[in-house]
Amino acid sequence: MGLKNLSLFKTETMTTHFILVGLLGLCGLSLSLECRRKLIMNMDFSGKDIISLYSPDAEHCQHLCTQYSSCLFFTFLRPDWTKDNRHFYCYLKTSPSGQPTVRTPLLGVTSGFSLKPCHPDPQPCLSQVYHHVNFPGANYRTLFTADYEECQRACTRDPACQLFTFVEHVFVPGTVRYKCYLKFSWAVPRIPIITRADRIISGFSHRIQATQYFDSACDGKLFPNTNIPGNDIEVLFAASPEHCRTYCSAHPHCTYFSYMSYAFKCYLKNNPNQMVRRAVKGITSGLPARLCQLDNNWIQKTHVGIDFPYSDIRYFPTSSVEACQRNCTDDPNCQFYSYITDKISNPALRQRCYLKRVITMPAPSKVIKLANVVSGFSLKNCYYKVIF
């Protein structure tokens, strides 16, 4: 087999693998189309654990399951769980049947189902506050406020804030009483991986918006064929330098970025003291935009020969990539998509549109018990709608 044919064979084999993985998840979802909102106290749902995340309560855990593409049901370990020191654990689960394999009575847990069949709000209002609960980490700004309500208002009005923790007036030590910690959680859809695939075209929902809407427009500065080495704080996959710039603009600690087009890697960096630029072919660097509306034309571009694997919420046949994109834009839960062209060798996979989604609701990196603190979320999605 020639090198060209071998490369084509590998590309199509990988493509088929990714598609089959998505189909397995979708088959389970199709068997569980009933809208079931009720939470079941003291009942453990057995199934394949996909991932465990932290949640302050079962309702938040249910929203995480709803936004996670392959999650069908979940079990949450409440604060009154006593068998070990795990608390606030949210176990996202699936099974081939779409149902829990076993339901076992168990004190200290709450279980339930994904709300995907219920046509959920893509960005739910998280108005509940949690007393004696701490969201440690992810701090980017601190201030002193009179009470937790004012701390929550500060979080709601700050574009980067998604969650907070407030220290009450009886906390020990007294030096940090009334302190309000504003915390960052990604509200921008982050594509888990980007790969090259000759017969696939990928793109974004035209409804996607990486920041709040601002009255003033601006253009973030790009430096073609330039690297800014060092000071990395996070590495993400991005489809273009403009996509990378959006990530940097959303992150409160990002002072500049570098994007490697050959690897689809976006390096977010933090150094407020200096910026050393070096000429390097194939790398684009740039600066974020703050408190202004970025040009989002990059969202409307399609990327030929690029696949966004995984994160499938559903698929269907359609005649063109334009129709695939329109369906993604029309579906409020779709953030990005991949379209398989009619050039792929397997006829069963031709002209399929895969709509995709990742978690964008606020999610603490950890949740623990801590006396005399209050934690909660921004109320942005309660007061007005922000399209992401």
KOLTORNU-385679 format. One record per residue (C-alpha): x, y, z; residue in three letters; residue number from 1. Coordinates in steps of 0.05 Angstrom, whole numbers, plus 5000, padded with zeros to 4 digits. Example, Ala and Ser with C-alpha at 12.3 -4.5 7.8 and 13.67 -1.06 7.14 Angstrom:
residues 2
@east:5246	north:4910	up:5156	vovo:ALA	domar:1
@east:5273	north:4979	up:5143	vovo:SER	domar:2
END
This chain:
residues 388
@east:5000	north:5000	up:5000	vovo:MET	domar:1
@east:5028	north:5069	up:4981	vovo:GLY	domar:2
@east:5041	north:5122	up:5033	vovo:LEU	domar:3
@east:4984	north:5164	up:5007	vovo:LYS	domar:4
@east:4935	north:5106	up:5010	vovo:ASN	domar:5
@east:4961	north:5085	up:5078	vovo:LEU	domar:6
@east:4949	north:5156	up:5104	vovo:SER	domar:7
@east:4879	north:5156	up:5075	vovo:LEU	domar:8
@east:4865	north:5088	up:5106	vovo:PHE	domar:9
@east:4888	north:5112	up:5175	vovo:LYS	domar:10
@east:4847	north:5176	up:5170	vovo:THR	domar:11
@east:4783	north:5140	up:5152	vovo:GLU	domar:12
@east:4796	north:5086	up:5204	vovo:THR	domar:13
@east:4803	north:5139	up:5258	vovo:MET	domar:14
@east:4741	north:5174	up:5232	vovo:THR	domar:15
@east:4701	north:5110	up:5235	vovo:THR	domar:16
@east:4725	north:5097	up:5306	vovo:HIS	domar:17
@east:4704	north:5165	up:5330	vovo:PHE	domar:18
@east:4636	north:5158	up:5297	vovo:ILE	domar:19
@east:4624	north:5088	up:5326	vovo:LEU	domar:20
@east:4640	north:5114	up:5396	vovo:VAL	domar:21
@east:4589	north:5169	up:5386	vovo:GLY	domar:22
@east:4537	north:5120	up:5360	vovo:LEU	domar:23
@east:4543	north:5076	up:5421	vovo:LEU	domar:24
@east:4527	north:5135	up:5466	vovo:GLY	domar:25
@east:4470	north:5157	up:5421	vovo:LEU	domar:26
@east:4439	north:5088	up:5420	vovo:CYS	domar:27
@east:4434	north:5090	up:5496	vovo:GLY	domar:28
@east:4404	north:5159	up:5493	vovo:LEU	domar:29
@east:4351	north:5138	up:5443	vovo:SER	domar:30
@east:4328	north:5086	up:5493	vovo:LEU	domar:31
@east:4318	north:5138	up:5547	vovo:SER	domar:32
@east:4276	north:5193	up:5516	vovo:LEU	domar:33
@east:4227	north:5202	up:5573	vovo:GLU	domar:34
@east:4233	north:5268	up:5611	vovo:CYS	domar:35
@east:4247	north:5249	up:5683	vovo:ARG	domar:36
@east:4262	north:5309	up:5728	vovo:ARG	domar:37
@east:4249	north:5276	up:5796	vovo:LYS	domar:38
@east:4309	north:5264	up:5841	vovo:LEU	domar:39
@east:4310	north:5199	up:5880	vovo:ILE	domar:40
@east:4337	north:5204	up:5951	vovo:MET	domar:41
@east:4379	north:5148	up:5983	vovo:ASN	domar:42
@east:4382	north:5108	up:5919	vovo:MET	domar:43
@east:4446	north:5089	up:5882	vovo:ASP	domar:44
@east:4445	north:5080	up:5806	vovo:PHE	domar:45
@east:4494	north:5029	up:5780	vovo:SER	domar:46
@east:4523	north:5037	up:5711	vovo:GLY	domar:47
@east:4588	north:5054	up:5676	vovo:LYS	domar:48
@east:4620	north:5115	up:5710	vovo:ASP	domar:49
@east:4640	north:5164	up:5656	vovo:ILE	domar:50
@east:4671	north:5217	up:5701	vovo:ILE	domar:51
@east:4665	north:5245	up:5771	vovo:SER	domar:52
@east:4658	north:5320	up:5782	vovo:LEU	domar:53
@east:4645	north:5364	up:5842	vovo:TYR	domar:54
@east:4575	north:5392	up:5854	vovo:SER	domar:55
@east:4545	north:5429	up:5914	vovo:PRO	domar:56
@east:4479	north:5392	up:5907	vovo:ASP	domar:57
@east:4441	north:5340	up:5867	vovo:ALA	domar:58
@east:4406	north:5392	up:5824	vovo:GLU	domar:59
@east:4472	north:5420	up:5800	vovo:HIS	domar:60
@east:4497	north:5349	up:5788	vovo:CYS	domar:61
@east:4436	north:5336	up:5745	vovo:GLN	domar:62
@east:4452	north:5397	up:5703	vovo:HIS	domar:63
@east:4523	north:5372	up:5694	vovo:LEU	domar:64
@east:4496	north:5305	up:5670	vovo:CYS	domar:65
@east:4449	north:5341	up:5622	vovo:THR	domar:66
@east:4505	north:5381	up:5591	vovo:GLN	domar:67
@east:4555	north:5323	up:5587	vovo:TYR	domar:68
@east:4543	north:5290	up:5519	vovo:SER	domar:69
@east:4543	north:5217	up:5539	vovo:SER	domar:70
@east:4513	north:5221	up:5610	vovo:CYS	domar:71
@east:4445	north:5188	up:5618	vovo:LEU	domar:72
@east:4439	north:5185	up:5694	vovo:PHE	domar:73
@east:4479	north:5202	up:5756	vovo:PHE	domar:74
@east:4490	north:5190	up:5830	vovo:THR	domar:75
@east:4509	north:5247	up:5878	vovo:PHE	domar:76
@east:4543	north:5238	up:5946	vovo:LEU	domar:77
@east:4510	north:5287	up:5993	vovo:ARG	domar:78
@east:4543	north:5322	up:6054	vovo:PRO	domar:79
@east:4510	north:5270	up:6100	vovo:ASP	domar:80
@east:4546	north:5212	up:6065	vovo:TRP	domar:81
@east:4583	north:5173	up:6121	vovo:THR	domar:82
@east:4616	north:5112	up:6091	vovo:LYS	domar:83
@east:4680	north:5151	up:6075	vovo:ASP	domar:84
@east:4705	north:5222	up:6068	vovo:ASN	domar:85
@east:4677	north:5233	up:5997	vovo:ARG	domar:86
@east:4626	north:5289	up:5996	vovo:HIS	domar:87
@east:4596	north:5330	up:5939	vovo:PHE	domar:88
@east:4619	north:5279	up:5888	vovo:TYR	domar:89
@east:4577	north:5277	up:5824	vovo:CYS	domar:90
@east:4584	north:5211	up:5786	vovo:TYR	domar:91
@east:4561	north:5216	up:5714	vovo:LEU	domar:92
@east:4539	north:5149	up:5686	vovo:LYS	domar:93
@east:4515	north:5112	up:5625	vovo:THR	domar:94
@east:4494	north:5042	up:5604	vovo:SER	domar:95
@east:4477	north:5007	up:5538	vovo:PRO	domar:96
@east:4403	north:5005	up:5556	vovo:SER	domar:97
@east:4400	north:5077	up:5578	vovo:GLY	domar:98
@east:4376	north:5054	up:5647	vovo:GLN	domar:99
@east:4413	north:5040	up:5712	vovo:PRO	domar:100
@east:4436	north:4967	up:5713	vovo:THR	domar:101
@east:4418	north:4962	up:5787	vovo:VAL	domar:102
@east:4382	north:5008	up:5836	vovo:ARG	domar:103
@east:4408	north:4999	up:5906	vovo:THR	domar:104
@east:4381	north:5034	up:5969	vovo:PRO	domar:105
@east:4439	north:5073	up:5999	vovo:LEU	domar:106
@east:4438	north:5127	up:6052	vovo:LEU	domar:107
@east:4472	north:5193	up:6036	vovo:GLY	domar:108
@east:4464	north:5192	up:5960	vovo:VAL	domar:109
@east:4415	north:5222	up:5910	vovo:THR	domar:110
@east:4406	north:5196	up:5839	vovo:SER	domar:111
@east:4370	north:5219	up:5778	vovo:GLY	domar:112
@east:4369	north:5224	up:5702	vovo:PHE	domar:113
@east:4395	north:5271	up:5650	vovo:SER	domar:114
@east:4346	north:5326	up:5629	vovo:LEU	domar:115
@east:4366	north:5321	up:5555	vovo:LYS	domar:116
@east:4296	north:5296	up:5535	vovo:PRO	domar:117
@east:4265	north:5355	up:5573	vovo:CYS	domar:118
@east:4292	north:5409	up:5525	vovo:HIS	domar:119
@east:4332	north:5441	up:5582	vovo:PRO	domar:120
@east:4357	north:5512	up:5585	vovo:ASP	domar:121
@east:4428	north:5512	up:5558	vovo:PRO	domar:122
@east:4449	north:5560	up:5613	vovo:GLN	domar:123
@east:4407	north:5547	up:5675	vovo:PRO	domar:124
@east:4396	north:5597	up:5730	vovo:CYS	domar:125
@east:4435	north:5574	up:5791	vovo:LEU	domar:126
@east:4405	north:5617	up:5846	vovo:SER	domar:127
@east:4416	north:5571	up:5906	vovo:GLN	domar:128
@east:4469	north:5591	up:5957	vovo:VAL	domar:129
@east:4505	north:5541	up:6002	vovo:TYR	domar:130
@east:4519	north:5555	up:6075	vovo:HIS	domar:131
@east:4580	north:5523	up:6108	vovo:HIS	domar:132
@east:4605	north:5502	up:6039	vovo:VAL	domar:133
@east:4670	north:5525	up:6006	vovo:ASN	domar:134
@east:4689	north:5526	up:5933	vovo:PHE	domar:135
@east:4765	north:5525	up:5941	vovo:PRO	domar:136
@east:4811	north:5548	up:5885	vovo:GLY	domar:137
@east:4801	north:5587	up:5820	vovo:ALA	domar:138
@east:4805	north:5654	up:5856	vovo:ASN	domar:139
@east:4823	north:5714	up:5811	vovo:TYR	domar:140
@east:4798	north:5773	up:5852	vovo:ARG	domar:141
@east:4783	north:5786	up:5926	vovo:THR	domar:142
@east:4747	north:5843	up:5960	vovo:LEU	domar:143
@east:4710	north:5857	up:6025	vovo:PHE	domar:144
@east:4634	north:5860	up:6024	vovo:THR	domar:145
@east:4582	north:5869	up:6078	vovo:ALA	domar:146
@east:4547	north:5802	up:6066	vovo:ASP	domar:147
@east:4544	north:5745	up:6017	vovo:TYR	domar:148
@east:4488	north:5779	up:5978	vovo:GLU	domar:149
@east:4535	north:5836	up:5960	vovo:GLU	domar:150
@east:4590	north:5786	up:5943	vovo:CYS	domar:151
@east:4541	north:5751	up:5896	vovo:GLN	domar:152
@east:4522	north:5817	up:5864	vovo:ARG	domar:153
@east:4596	north:5832	up:5853	vovo:ALA	domar:154
@east:4604	north:5764	up:5820	vovo:CYS	domar:155
@east:4543	north:5775	up:5776	vovo:THR	domar:156
@east:4567	north:5842	up:5751	vovo:ARG	domar:157
@east:4638	north:5819	up:5737	vovo:ASP	domar:158
@east:4644	north:5789	up:5667	vovo:PRO	domar:159
@east:4694	north:5736	up:5687	vovo:ALA	domar:160
@east:4661	north:5713	up:5752	vovo:CYS	domar:161
@east:4620	north:5650	up:5752	vovo:GLN	domar:162
@east:4621	north:5630	up:5826	vovo:LEU	domar:163
@east:4641	north:5658	up:5893	vovo:PHE	domar:164
@east:4655	north:5643	up:5966	vovo:THR	domar:165
@east:4642	north:5693	up:6022	vovo:PHE	domar:166
@east:4672	north:5690	up:6093	vovo:VAL	domar:167
@east:4621	north:5706	up:6147	vovo:GLU	domar:168
@east:4630	north:5752	up:6207	vovo:HIS	domar:169
@east:4642	north:5695	up:6257	vovo:VAL	domar:170
@east:4696	north:5659	up:6217	vovo:PHE	domar:171
@east:4762	north:5643	up:6251	vovo:VAL	domar:172
@east:4813	north:5673	up:6241	vovo:PRO	domar:173
@east:4780	north:5741	up:6242	vovo:GLY	domar:174
@east:4829	north:5773	up:6193	vovo:THR	domar:175
@east:4791	north:5745	up:6133	vovo:VAL	domar:176
@east:4720	north:5759	up:6157	vovo:ARG	domar:177
@east:4676	north:5792	up:6105	vovo:TYR	domar:178
@east:4723	north:5771	up:6050	vovo:LYS	domar:179
@east:4692	north:5757	up:5982	vovo:CYS	domar:180
@east:4728	north:5711	up:5934	vovo:TYR	domar:181
@east:4708	north:5717	up:5861	vovo:LEU	domar:182
@east:4723	north:5654	up:5822	vovo:LYS	domar:183
@east:4731	north:5634	up:5749	vovo:PHE	domar:184
@east:4698	north:5576	up:5713	vovo:SER	domar:185
@east:4699	north:5567	up:5638	vovo:TRP	domar:186
@east:4634	north:5591	up:5605	vovo:ALA	domar:187
@east:4666	north:5586	up:5536	vovo:VAL	domar:188
@east:4656	north:5518	up:5500	vovo:PRO	domar:189
@east:4724	north:5484	up:5500	vovo:ARG	domar:190
@east:4733	north:5433	up:5445	vovo:ILE	domar:191
@east:4765	north:5371	up:5477	vovo:PRO	domar:192
@east:4808	north:5354	up:5416	vovo:ILE	domar:193
@east:4818	north:5375	up:5344	vovo:ILE	domar:194
@east:4846	north:5328	up:5291	vovo:THR	domar:195
@east:4859	north:5329	up:5216	vovo:ARG	domar:196
@east:4810	north:5288	up:5174	vovo:ALA	domar:197
@east:4809	north:5299	up:5099	vovo:ASP	domar:198
@east:4735	north:5284	up:5088	vovo:ARG	domar:199
@east:4706	north:5321	up:5147	vovo:ILE	domar:200
@east:4686	north:5394	up:5155	vovo:ILE	domar:201
@east:4675	north:5425	up:5223	vovo:SER	domar:202
@east:4650	north:5491	up:5251	vovo:GLY	domar:203
@east:4611	north:5528	up:5304	vovo:PHE	domar:204
@east:4540	north:5548	up:5320	vovo:SER	domar:205
@east:4529	north:5620	up:5298	vovo:HIS	domar:206
@east:4495	north:5632	up:5364	vovo:ARG	domar:207
@east:4558	north:5619	up:5403	vovo:ILE	domar:208
@east:4583	north:5679	up:5442	vovo:GLN	domar:209
@east:4645	north:5674	up:5484	vovo:ALA	domar:210
@east:4633	north:5735	up:5529	vovo:THR	domar:211
@east:4576	north:5779	up:5551	vovo:GLN	domar:212
@east:4551	north:5829	up:5501	vovo:TYR	domar:213
@east:4584	north:5898	up:5505	vovo:PHE	domar:214
@east:4564	north:5963	up:5473	vovo:ASP	domar:215
@east:4633	north:5980	up:5446	vovo:SER	domar:216
@east:4667	north:5938	up:5393	vovo:ALA	domar:217
@east:4742	north:5924	up:5390	vovo:CYS	domar:218
@east:4794	north:5883	up:5353	vovo:ASP	domar:219
@east:4844	north:5843	up:5393	vovo:GLY	domar:220
@east:4916	north:5850	up:5369	vovo:LYS	domar:221
@east:4947	north:5792	up:5331	vovo:LEU	domar:222
@east:5022	north:5782	up:5316	vovo:PHE	domar:223
@east:5030	north:5733	up:5256	vovo:PRO	domar:224
@east:5092	north:5688	up:5255	vovo:ASN	domar:225
@east:5108	north:5707	up:5326	vovo:THR	domar:226
@east:5117	north:5667	up:5390	vovo:ASN	domar:227
@east:5115	north:5694	up:5461	vovo:ILE	domar:228
@east:5151	north:5638	up:5499	vovo:PRO	domar:229
@east:5140	north:5618	up:5571	vovo:GLY	domar:230
@east:5090	north:5637	up:5625	vovo:ASN	domar:231
@east:5037	north:5585	up:5604	vovo:ASP	domar:232
@east:4976	north:5579	up:5649	vovo:ILE	domar:233
@east:4933	north:5534	up:5606	vovo:GLU	domar:234
@east:4935	north:5497	up:5539	vovo:VAL	domar:235
@east:4871	north:5488	up:5499	vovo:LEU	domar:236
@east:4852	north:5464	up:5430	vovo:PHE	domar:237
@east:4830	north:5519	up:5383	vovo:ALA	domar:238
@east:4811	north:5520	up:5309	vovo:ALA	domar:239
@east:4843	north:5588	up:5293	vovo:SER	domar:240
@east:4883	north:5646	up:5325	vovo:PRO	domar:241
@east:4817	north:5684	up:5332	vovo:GLU	domar:242
@east:4788	north:5625	up:5370	vovo:HIS	domar:243
@east:4849	north:5625	up:5416	vovo:CYS	domar:244
@east:4842	north:5700	up:5426	vovo:ARG	domar:245
@east:4771	north:5689	up:5450	vovo:THR	domar:246
@east:4796	north:5640	up:5503	vovo:TYR	domar:247
@east:4848	north:5690	up:5526	vovo:CYS	domar:248
@east:4796	north:5746	up:5529	vovo:SER	domar:249
@east:4751	north:5703	up:5573	vovo:ALA	domar:250
@east:4804	north:5683	up:5623	vovo:HIS	domar:251
@east:4818	north:5737	up:5676	vovo:PRO	domar:252
@east:4891	north:5716	up:5684	vovo:HIS	domar:253
@east:4910	north:5714	up:5610	vovo:CYS	domar:254
@east:4954	north:5772	up:5590	vovo:THR	domar:255
@east:4972	north:5746	up:5520	vovo:TYR	domar:256
@east:4972	north:5680	up:5481	vovo:PHE	domar:257
@east:5008	north:5640	up:5427	vovo:SER	domar:258
@east:4973	north:5595	up:5377	vovo:TYR	domar:259
@east:5007	north:5537	up:5340	vovo:MET	domar:260
@east:4967	north:5526	up:5277	vovo:SER	domar:261
@east:5000	north:5459	up:5259	vovo:TYR	domar:262
@east:4979	north:5428	up:5326	vovo:ALA	domar:263
@east:4914	north:5469	up:5339	vovo:PHE	domar:264
@east:4944	north:5487	up:5407	vovo:LYS	domar:265
@east:4926	north:5552	up:5443	vovo:CYS	domar:266
@east:4975	north:5572	up:5498	vovo:TYR	domar:267
@east:4945	north:5621	up:5548	vovo:LEU	domar:268
@east:4999	north:5660	up:5584	vovo:LYS	domar:269
@east:5006	north:5706	up:5644	vovo:ASN	domar:270
@east:5060	north:5757	up:5654	vovo:ASN	domar:271
@east:5037	north:5827	up:5669	vovo:PRO	domar:272
@east:5108	north:5853	up:5673	vovo:ASN	domar:273
@east:5136	north:5841	up:5604	vovo:GLN	domar:274
@east:5122	north:5809	up:5536	vovo:MET	domar:275
@east:5181	north:5782	up:5496	vovo:VAL	domar:276
@east:5163	north:5767	up:5423	vovo:ARG	domar:277
@east:5204	north:5722	up:5378	vovo:ARG	domar:278
@east:5196	north:5709	up:5303	vovo:ALA	domar:279
@east:5173	north:5637	up:5292	vovo:VAL	domar:280
@east:5138	north:5612	up:5230	vovo:LYS	domar:281
@east:5071	north:5578	up:5241	vovo:GLY	domar:282
@east:5056	north:5611	up:5307	vovo:ILE	domar:283
@east:5008	north:5670	up:5317	vovo:THR	domar:284
@east:5009	north:5708	up:5382	vovo:SER	domar:285
@east:4963	north:5763	up:5407	vovo:GLY	domar:286
@east:4930	north:5803	up:5461	vovo:LEU	domar:287
@east:4861	north:5794	up:5493	vovo:PRO	domar:288
@east:4804	north:5844	up:5490	vovo:ALA	domar:289
@east:4771	north:5867	up:5555	vovo:ARG	domar:290
@east:4702	north:5897	up:5567	vovo:LEU	domar:291
@east:4688	north:5904	up:5493	vovo:CYS	domar:292
@east:4655	north:5863	up:5438	vovo:GLN	domar:293
@east:4705	north:5822	up:5398	vovo:LEU	domar:294
@east:4695	north:5811	up:5323	vovo:ASP	domar:295
@east:4664	north:5741	up:5321	vovo:ASN	domar:296
@east:4670	north:5729	up:5246	vovo:ASN	domar:297
@east:4715	north:5670	up:5261	vovo:TRP	domar:298
@east:4653	north:5633	up:5287	vovo:ILE	domar:299
@east:4621	north:5634	up:5218	vovo:GLN	domar:300
@east:4680	north:5601	up:5183	vovo:LYS	domar:301
@east:4681	north:5527	up:5166	vovo:THR	domar:302
@east:4744	north:5486	up:5174	vovo:HIS	domar:303
@east:4755	north:5437	up:5117	vovo:VAL	domar:304
@east:4796	north:5375	up:5133	vovo:GLY	domar:305
@east:4787	north:5384	up:5208	vovo:ILE	domar:306
@east:4747	north:5341	up:5256	vovo:ASP	domar:307
@east:4720	north:5358	up:5326	vovo:PHE	domar:308
@east:4716	north:5286	up:5353	vovo:PRO	domar:309
@east:4671	north:5265	up:5411	vovo:TYR	domar:310
@east:4620	north:5307	up:5450	vovo:SER	domar:311
@east:4563	north:5284	up:5403	vovo:ASP	domar:312
@east:4492	north:5300	up:5426	vovo:ILE	domar:313
@east:4458	north:5274	up:5363	vovo:ARG	domar:314
@east:4469	north:5260	up:5288	vovo:TYR	domar:315
@east:4427	north:5258	up:5225	vovo:PHE	domar:316
@east:4437	north:5255	up:5149	vovo:PRO	domar:317
@east:4437	north:5321	up:5112	vovo:THR	domar:318
@east:4456	north:5344	up:5043	vovo:SER	domar:319
@east:4509	north:5396	up:5058	vovo:SER	domar:320
@east:4554	north:5427	up:5110	vovo:VAL	domar:321
@east:4512	north:5490	up:5106	vovo:GLU	domar:322
@east:4451	north:5451	up:5127	vovo:ALA	domar:323
@east:4491	north:5419	up:5183	vovo:CYS	domar:324
@east:4513	north:5488	up:5208	vovo:GLN	domar:325
@east:4442	north:5515	up:5205	vovo:ARG	domar:326
@east:4417	north:5457	up:5247	vovo:ASN	domar:327
@east:4471	north:5470	up:5298	vovo:CYS	domar:328
@east:4453	north:5544	up:5301	vovo:THR	domar:329
@east:4379	north:5528	up:5308	vovo:ASP	domar:330
@east:4391	north:5479	up:5365	vovo:ASP	domar:331
@east:4404	north:5519	up:5429	vovo:PRO	domar:332
@east:4443	north:5461	up:5458	vovo:ASN	domar:333
@east:4491	north:5455	up:5399	vovo:CYS	domar:334
@east:4558	north:5492	up:5405	vovo:GLN	domar:335
@east:4598	north:5462	up:5348	vovo:PHE	domar:336
@east:4591	north:5408	up:5295	vovo:TYR	domar:337
@east:4627	north:5361	up:5247	vovo:SER	domar:338
@east:4601	north:5341	up:5178	vovo:TYR	domar:339
@east:4624	north:5279	up:5140	vovo:ILE	domar:340
@east:4625	north:5293	up:5065	vovo:THR	domar:341
@east:4603	north:5245	up:5010	vovo:ASP	domar:342
@east:4676	north:5231	up:4993	vovo:LYS	domar:343
@east:4687	north:5183	up:5050	vovo:ILE	domar:344
@east:4693	north:5110	up:5027	vovo:SER	domar:345
@east:4641	north:5081	up:5074	vovo:ASN	domar:346
@east:4572	north:5096	up:5044	vovo:PRO	domar:347
@east:4537	north:5088	up:5111	vovo:ALA	domar:348
@east:4575	north:5148	up:5139	vovo:LEU	domar:349
@east:4568	north:5196	up:5081	vovo:ARG	domar:350
@east:4534	north:5264	up:5092	vovo:GLN	domar:351
@east:4524	north:5257	up:5166	vovo:ARG	domar:352
@east:4519	north:5317	up:5211	vovo:CYS	domar:353
@east:4541	north:5310	up:5284	vovo:TYR	domar:354
@east:4518	north:5363	up:5333	vovo:LEU	domar:355
@east:4563	north:5371	up:5394	vovo:LYS	domar:356
@east:4563	north:5402	up:5463	vovo:ARG	domar:357
@east:4608	north:5408	up:5524	vovo:VAL	domar:358
@east:4595	north:5433	up:5595	vovo:ILE	domar:359
@east:4593	north:5509	up:5600	vovo:THR	domar:360
@east:4552	north:5519	up:5664	vovo:MET	domar:361
@east:4592	north:5542	up:5725	vovo:PRO	domar:362
@east:4625	north:5483	up:5760	vovo:ALA	domar:363
@east:4671	north:5489	up:5821	vovo:PRO	domar:364
@east:4737	north:5452	up:5816	vovo:SER	domar:365
@east:4725	north:5426	up:5886	vovo:LYS	domar:366
@east:4671	north:5429	up:5940	vovo:VAL	domar:367
@east:4684	north:5419	up:6014	vovo:ILE	domar:368
@east:4651	north:5431	up:6081	vovo:LYS	domar:369
@east:4675	north:5493	up:6117	vovo:LEU	domar:370
@east:4639	north:5527	up:6175	vovo:ALA	domar:371
@east:4618	north:5600	up:6170	vovo:ASN	domar:372
@east:4627	north:5611	up:6095	vovo:VAL	domar:373
@east:4575	north:5617	up:6040	vovo:VAL	domar:374
@east:4585	north:5597	up:5968	vovo:SER	domar:375
@east:4544	north:5604	up:5905	vovo:GLY	domar:376
@east:4541	north:5625	up:5833	vovo:PHE	domar:377
@east:4534	north:5686	up:5789	vovo:SER	domar:378
@east:4462	north:5705	up:5775	vovo:LEU	domar:379
@east:4477	north:5728	up:5703	vovo:LYS	domar:380
@east:4433	north:5674	up:5674	vovo:ASN	domar:381
@east:4377	north:5691	up:5723	vovo:CYS	domar:382
@east:4372	north:5765	up:5706	vovo:TYR	domar:383
@east:4384	north:5764	up:5631	vovo:TYR	domar:384
@east:4402	north:5714	up:5578	vovo:LYS	domar:385
@east:4473	north:5710	up:5552	vovo:VAL	domar:386
@east:4482	north:5667	up:5489	vovo:ILE	domar:387
@east:4542	north:5622	up:5491	vovo:PHE	domar:388
END
